Structure formats: structure tokens, C-alpha cells
């Protein structure tokens, strides 16, 4: 975009900045959602809830499947900071 285009788009700078910030927040949330270390922690908590009787087998299986899917995606895409190599 040339100088004239930049000058014409100047009134929209706050909107573009806001969209950039929203995109950054969404990217970080997605990274944490698929982070293998986070998913493994959630799996451990889920198992504790099952063992304490807080949830039943059916609910455990359903949530475990969801977490294992997230873990698979996280490992495949390299999500997170440790790439699934710790914990």
C-alpha cells in the first residue's frame, strides 16, 4: 500500500490495532488449549475426579476422549511451549 493508501486508512488504525490484539489473544488461547502439558494435567485431574467418585465412568470416558483428541492435535501441530516433551 502506498503513502496515499496509508493516509486514507489512518482513521481505521485503532480498529486494525484492536483486531491485531484480538488475534494475538485468540492465538495464545489456542496454544494453551492444545498444549500437551496442559492436556496431560487435565487428564490427571479427570482421573482424580473419577477415583473420588465425583464423576461416573460414562462422563469420564466422554471427557477423556475429548482430551485425548486435543492431545493428539497438540502433538501433531507442535502446540504449546514444550512440544509435549516434559511432564
N, C-alpha and C positions, 0 to 999 in steps of 0.2 A: 504494500500500500504506500502510495506516495505521500508527500508532505500535505497536499490538499486533502487527501483522504483522511490523514491523521487529524487535521484541524477540524474537518467535518464530523469526525467520530468523537471528538473531545467531550461533548456533553454526555456521551454514553460511557465514559471511563469508570464512573462509580459502579455501573451495572456490570461491566466486564470484570472489575475487581471483585465484586460480590460473587459473580459466577465462578471465578477462579478459586475463591475461598471455599465455596460450597463443594467444588470438585475436589479440592485438597482434603476436606473433611470426609467426603464420601470414599475417597481412595484409602485413607487411613482406617476408616471403619471396616472396609472390605478386607484390608490387610490383616487387621486384628481378628475378624470373623473367621478367616481361613488359616490363621496362624496355627501350625501343628502343635506348638506348645500350649496354646490356649485351648485347643480342642482336646488335647490329652488331659488337661486339668479338668475340663468339663466332664470328660468320660469318668475320671476318678470320682468326682462329686456325684455323678449319676449312680455309680456303683455303690457309693456310701448310702445314698438315699434308698436304694433297693435293699441293702443289707439291714438298714434300720427300720424297714417296713413302711417308710414314708410313701413309696410308690409300689405298684404291682409289677409283675413280670411283663404284662402286655404294654404298659406305659414305658417300662424300661427298654423293651425291645424296639419300640417305635422311636424313642429318643436316641437310642444307641445307633440305629440305622442312619438317622439324620446326622449325627455327629461323625460317624464313620465316613459318610459321603463327603462331609466338609473336610475331614482329614485327608481323604484321597485327593480332593481338588487342591487343597493346600500343598500337599506334597508334589503333585503334578505341576502346579504353577509356580512353585517356589515362594509361596506367600509367607509372610512373617519375617522376622529378623534372623532367626537361627536356621532356617531352612529345614526344620524338623530334626536336627541332629542332637539336640540336648533334651534332657528330661526323660 
